[in-house]
Amino acid sequence: MAQFDQHPIIVTGGASGIGRAIVERLAAEGARVGIFDLNGEAADAIAAALRQSGYQAFSYTVDISDNDVVRAAVDRFVDDNGPLYGLVNNAGWDRAINFVDSDESLWRKVIDINLRGPINVTHAALLKMHERGEGRVVSIASDAGRVGSSGEAVYSAAKGGIIAFMKTLARENARAGITCNTVCPGPTDTPLLASFDASSEGKLARALERAIPMGRLGQPDDYPGLVSYFLSSDAGFVTGQTISVSGGLSMAG
């Protein structure tokens, strides 16, 4: 399947977890994938492995909270691969702590990575998409931004901000041929969740499995299909939407 025939698409946080699964899916579907990640060595390794398999993948060491670094990396990717078609805002980070026990340094880091960073990348990407005359933006938010999550107050605020940000961009850019949609994962078996659960011997994961109607945590491979759809021509008349992928843990509508 090669629905993204040579289409240049950037994926932030593409070196691990959900981001890596998205990168692998898009590369297999024919995209020229730019892996933006703070862990440059991991991004390099994944890009090299994909190229060895015959796919087109390119790695860039990027701190998305640094706007100058972001703009330079987007420019390099476009210079290397042609007019930008798609962006997947996937990079994220959090640390579980009750809000009253947290401090400003944590708030700043969470907001920089989960809100200001995607704003930086999206602004740079949209300028390129307007030059191309079409584009797709998909942001990976979280059900924490829709329904809240204990121990993740500022993260929830940032992800809720991304949901509202994407709805506004969908309105502003629709007539330019650019769609903007959001995917909200539920609890997922990633290193981030494992870091929350490290001191409880897996009790959190087991409790979440009991709460999820499908009886299991999400896996990174549960998300690339929807991301691919939002990026595809099939979704050309779909914009401003927020869809949860959570095994039924949260429902709307």
Stockholm file with secondary structure:
# STOCKHOLM 1.0

chainA/1-253         MAQFDQHPIIVTGGASGIGRAIVERLAAEGARVGIFDLNGEAADAIAAALRQSGYQAFSYTVDISDNDVVRAAVDRFVDDNGPLYGLVNNAGWDRAINFVDSDESLWRKVIDINLRGPINVTHAALLKMHERGEGRVVSIASDAGRVGSSGEAVYSAAKGGIIAFMKTLARENARAGITCNTVCPGPTDTPLLASFDASSEGKLARALERAIPMGRLGQPDDYPGLVSYFLSSDAGFVTGQTISVSGGLSMAG
#=GR chainA/1-253 SS CCTTTTCEEEEETTTSHHHHHHHHHHHHTTCEEEEEESCHHHHHHHHHHHHHTTCEEEEEECCTTCHHHHHHHHHHHHHHHCSCCEEEECCCCCCCCCGGGCCHHHHHHHHIIIIIHHHHHHHHHHHHHHHHTCEEEEEECCTHHHHCCTTCHHHHHHHHHHHHHHHHHHHHHGGGTEEEEEEEECSBCSHHHHHHHGGGTTHHHHHHHHHSTTSSCBCGGGSHHHHHHHHSGGGTTCCSCEEEESTTSSCCC
#=GC SS_cons         CCTTTTCEEEEETTTSHHHHHHHHHHHHTTCEEEEEESCHHHHHHHHHHHHHTTCEEEEEECCTTCHHHHHHHHHHHHHHHCSCCEEEECCCCCCCCCGGGCCHHHHHHHHIIIIIHHHHHHHHHHHHHHHHTCEEEEEECCTHHHHCCTTCHHHHHHHHHHHHHHHHHHHHHGGGTEEEEEEEECSBCSHHHHHHHGGGTTHHHHHHHHHSTTSSCBCGGGSHHHHHHHHSGGGTTCCSCEEEESTTSSCCC
//
